[in-house]
Amino acid sequence: MDIRVNFSGRAIRYTEEEIAVVAEAMRTADPLTQGEYMRAFERKFAVYQGVPEGTCFTTMNGCAALEMSAQLCRFRPGDEVVIPSHTFTASAYPYLKKGARLVWADIDPVSRVVTAESIEPLITPRTKAVVVVHLYGYVADMPAIMALCEERGLICIEDAAQAIGAEVEGQKAGSFGHMGIFSFHSHKNLTTLGEGGMLYVKDPDLAAIIPALRHNGHCAYSFERADYWKPAMGNVDVPMLGNEMLMPSNYCLGEVECALGAKLLDRIDDINDEKRRRALRFIDALDDCSELEFHRVDSRRHNYHLLAARITAGPAMRDAFMRAMYEKKGIKCVVQYIPLDRYDFYRRHGLDTASCPHADAFFDSMVSFPFQHWLSEDDFEYMLVSTREVLADLR
Ligand SMILES: *Cc1c(COP(=O)(O)O)cnc(C)c1O
């Protein structure tokens, strides 16, 4: 059977107005990177997040933002980072790369994200930071997790790659922690032509070095110059934190992407609300199907970036369900976020031990439905009816 409903690699379609903004930036931006569009996007993003101006920095993707956040932690040998095992690999390896040892935290079986209770027992005198991932678009209990991190003197980083616009108690995901990261990858609810990201840094002293850290160590001379071309057009120096020298990179996002990102901020709440309304329709219409267990959240705490469910009868039934959906109905569901301790990459780094029974059980029986924003009403209804039929056949 041909695929009728694919799990698309693209989350949204652009409006003609958004395409016009891109065309305009293509015509007029000078330079094509590190210019007015970038500064405007960063300012507008800070306003959207409810955080001070000068704390949000565009990056070429979420991973680059994570890597800078890891760099700002300044790990010493032996330092540990508590991080969920049930997440995308880019949440984790930047911290390993910058010298930390990863300690896997379990998820809550209902919300599928970490909690203060799952993090707390893993904290040791060596713990330096905690990474909280708002997976699927649901915001973890940040007030409780921040209280724990403050009490124990830990750096908290929110991976809000999937959770733009989601909020707890009126406060946006990614604005609670000491740092927050966002992704504008092709899959995400806000995508800047496939790649893009944002780093939020709360501490003004850390924020001050991000422009140089992000852009090759470029900075201004600290003295008045008689000629603008001497000693060179601009200086290159080492981004310093106290007396520590940091290595720069080039993680900048282009002007065209920034122009589009700023424009999409006008529509992100609508995109999220539309996805949530649809998710709730799907969940409620299948309420009598005890084989499927969704995480139902009727508030902006969930943006339903993804529509994931657990098949209550377990892995064999999950596989039978996915096979029938694919082979009989042409609907391509996927499984997501194998616990990272099972990947060869982490095993080879000696990170193959985790005590995360909920993450393991969830992954082994989970299914993620195609849920791109532009899924047609026909295809959505077809997926709903097909899900019912396949479950009835399997009973
Ligand atoms: C997409 C994603 C990332 C990485 O973002 P990129 O922009 O692709 O580098 C990190 N963490 C999570 C949870 C993600 O979903």
The ligand as a Gaussian input file, in Angstrom:
#p B3LYP/6-31G(d) Opt

LIG

0 1
 C       15.350000      19.167000      17.770000
 C       15.903000      18.980000      19.134000
 C       17.195000      19.380000      19.500000
 C       18.229000      19.860000      18.518000
 O       17.894000      20.892000      17.740000
 P       18.621000      21.159000      16.326000
 O       18.131000      22.513000      15.972000
 O       18.173000      20.093000      15.381000
 O       20.091000      21.123000      16.556000
 C       17.575000      19.252000      20.810000
 N       16.760000      18.722000      21.736000
 C       15.519000      18.294000      21.420000
 C       14.653000      17.733000      22.503000
 C       15.053000      18.385000      20.115000
 O       13.840000      17.918000      19.813000

